[in-house]
Amino acid sequence: WGWESGDEKWDNIFLLQVGEPKGLCSETTPGVFERTYTLGTARLDCNTWAADLPFPSLASYGDNS
């Protein structure tokens, strides 16, 4: 067990630094969930399966949202 292969399966999402959670996850509109952290807010729209991860640690590695 462990890392399944070499760097070809690496994704910069593994570098994500969100900080500490500021509360629980909540449904902000039907099917859209958010959780706020000290460095930003993560959002998942379960209606479209679109995620928004606007954290500063991803900005220097390109868009992974």
Backbone bond lengths (Angstrom), bond angles and torsions (degrees), N, CA, C in turn:
res aa  C-N    CA-C-N  psi(-1)  N-CA   C-N-CA  omega(-1)  CA-C   N-CA-C  phi
1 W - - - 1.438 - - 1.514 109.21 -
2 G 1.278 116.08 170.42 1.450 119.99 -177.34 1.517 109.86 122.34
3 W 1.320 115.96 -157.28 1.465 120.19 -178.46 1.513 108.72 -66.50
4 E 1.321 116.41 124.56 1.453 122.39 -169.74 1.523 114.54 -72.17
5 S 1.318 118.37 -25.35 1.462 119.72 -178.57 1.512 109.82 -158.81
6 G 1.300 114.91 -168.18 1.457 121.01 -179.05 1.517 112.93 -79.33
7 D 1.311 115.79 -160.69 1.460 122.17 -174.27 1.525 114.46 -67.25
8 E 1.318 119.12 -14.72 1.467 119.29 -178.11 1.528 112.67 -64.49
9 K 1.313 118.28 -17.89 1.459 120.68 176.90 1.526 112.45 -101.31
10 W 1.317 117.76 3.83 1.460 121.54 179.37 1.512 109.88 -70.18
11 D 1.317 116.59 141.89 1.455 121.91 174.15 1.522 107.54 -133.22
12 N 1.308 116.32 140.45 1.464 120.57 -177.50 1.526 113.45 -64.56
13 I 1.324 118.15 -11.44 1.464 120.31 176.24 1.527 110.15 -59.92
14 F 1.342 117.34 -25.85 1.462 120.90 178.58 1.532 111.89 -67.32
15 L 1.326 117.58 -14.95 1.465 122.58 179.01 1.533 112.17 -88.95
16 L 1.310 117.04 -3.30 1.464 122.12 -175.30 1.523 111.96 -57.64
17 Q 1.308 115.58 125.31 1.466 122.99 175.42 1.517 107.34 -117.57
18 V 1.327 116.41 109.44 1.469 119.93 -174.45 1.518 113.34 -99.64
19 G 1.320 117.09 -15.76 1.458 120.00 -175.83 1.520 110.68 87.68
20 E 1.299 115.94 -157.87 1.465 122.10 -178.77 1.524 110.16 -93.23
21 P 1.337 118.30 142.02 1.463 119.51 176.70 1.529 110.77 -65.52
22 K 1.328 115.68 140.88 1.462 120.92 179.24 1.523 111.63 -101.68
23 G 1.307 116.76 -0.91 1.461 121.57 179.35 1.510 109.50 174.29
24 L 1.314 114.94 -171.58 1.453 120.60 179.05 1.521 110.86 -85.40
25 C 1.308 116.20 165.70 1.456 122.68 173.94 1.525 108.35 -68.44
26 S 1.331 116.18 143.37 1.472 119.01 178.03 1.523 109.66 -138.74
27 E 1.327 115.04 152.64 1.457 121.31 176.38 1.525 107.11 -89.47
28 T 1.339 116.68 110.86 1.464 120.97 -174.00 1.528 112.16 -84.46
29 T 1.300 117.59 -35.27 1.464 125.07 170.49 1.526 105.25 -140.93
30 P 1.320 119.20 164.18 1.460 119.49 -176.81 1.541 112.70 -53.45
31 G 1.323 115.61 118.28 1.461 121.64 178.41 1.513 115.94 84.29
32 V 1.328 118.54 1.39 1.468 121.93 179.85 1.518 108.47 -116.34
33 F 1.327 115.10 122.44 1.458 121.50 -175.85 1.519 110.18 -117.21
34 E 1.335 115.88 142.59 1.468 122.41 -179.77 1.520 109.54 -134.67
35 R 1.320 114.60 149.26 1.459 120.93 168.51 1.513 107.10 -140.30
36 T 1.316 115.69 129.26 1.456 121.67 -178.11 1.521 110.23 -95.88
37 Y 1.319 114.74 135.13 1.459 123.92 176.89 1.520 108.33 -120.87
38 T 1.307 117.63 170.69 1.462 120.21 -178.81 1.530 112.36 -64.03
39 L 1.339 118.48 -22.07 1.462 120.37 -178.49 1.527 114.13 -107.74
40 G 1.331 117.87 5.99 1.462 120.03 178.75 1.512 111.94 155.69
41 T 1.322 115.57 -172.25 1.458 122.09 -178.89 1.520 109.75 -125.81
42 A 1.324 116.36 125.99 1.466 122.32 175.98 1.516 108.78 -90.25
43 R 1.342 116.80 137.18 1.455 121.74 179.23 1.516 110.16 -130.95
44 L 1.331 116.02 139.69 1.457 121.86 173.28 1.512 108.30 -131.20
45 D 1.319 115.25 121.89 1.458 121.46 175.93 1.525 106.94 -96.66
46 C 1.318 116.67 103.53 1.464 121.73 -178.14 1.526 111.99 -72.68
47 N 1.324 118.07 -11.52 1.458 121.23 176.49 1.523 111.02 -75.31
48 T 1.333 116.77 -32.88 1.468 121.68 -177.32 1.535 112.50 -120.86
49 W 1.325 117.31 -5.29 1.469 124.74 -175.09 1.526 111.63 58.70
50 A 1.320 115.80 33.74 1.469 121.33 175.74 1.530 108.55 -96.42
51 A 1.329 114.97 135.57 1.463 120.61 177.92 1.518 109.62 -114.94
52 D 1.322 115.79 147.00 1.463 122.31 175.77 1.518 106.72 -125.77
53 L 1.331 116.03 118.58 1.466 122.13 -178.91 1.528 109.03 -127.47
54 P 1.335 117.72 72.86 1.458 121.15 -174.37 1.532 113.44 -82.17
55 F 1.304 116.43 58.88 1.460 120.53 -178.03 1.520 110.02 -98.94
56 P 1.334 117.47 142.16 1.467 120.75 -175.81 1.523 113.31 -59.69
57 S 1.318 119.24 -28.65 1.454 120.65 -177.64 1.521 112.52 -66.69
58 L 1.346 118.32 -23.07 1.464 120.36 177.75 1.522 112.65 -86.04
59 A 1.307 117.96 -21.81 1.462 121.37 -174.90 1.523 112.26 -58.01
60 S 1.315 117.88 -37.65 1.462 120.32 -177.24 1.528 112.80 -80.22
61 Y 1.341 117.44 -5.48 1.461 120.71 -178.34 1.512 112.85 -113.65
62 G 1.322 118.50 10.34 1.455 121.27 -178.60 1.519 110.66 95.35
63 D 1.308 115.41 173.94 1.473 121.35 -175.65 1.514 110.54 -83.26
64 N 1.344 116.17 117.87 1.457 121.95 175.29 1.506 111.24 -119.26
65 S 1.320 118.00 18.82 1.466 119.20 -178.93 1.497 111.40 -80.21
